[in-house]
Amino acid sequence: MTVGASPPPPNAALWPDDHQLTAFQRRVVEAVGALCPGELVAYGELAEELGRPGGGQAIGNVLRAAPGLPWWRVVPADGRLYCSHAPVQAPLLEAEGHRVDERRRVHAGERGQAVPNRRSPASPRPGTM
């Protein structure tokens, strides 16, 4: 694993240098590492894409432990940043063209790239309108 210049997420507890990734951890690292600036994905949506429906918390556990990932591009399904994450995550998302309102909700920005088969967290879920 390569340590990047990205700031660690709040409450990070990095793996020891000799940590051997599980297959699931490797898939999370690869998927999140492949997110381009402006792309957003929800924890649960990513878990489902990786074959772990309901595994959003497991995604968060990997993001807290794996150094150098763009963890800020993974957000809750409702688009509202966690209180503990918002002070660090909001400026990073804003730098990528998104807007974060006073209620910590992310609004996908004009510079945000479309993500195939993914919804922006600010988009309504199918069947809710």
Helices and strands as residue ranges (DSSP letters): H 23-33, E 41-42, H 43-49, H 56-65, G 71-73, E 74-75, H 86-95, E 99-100, E 106-107
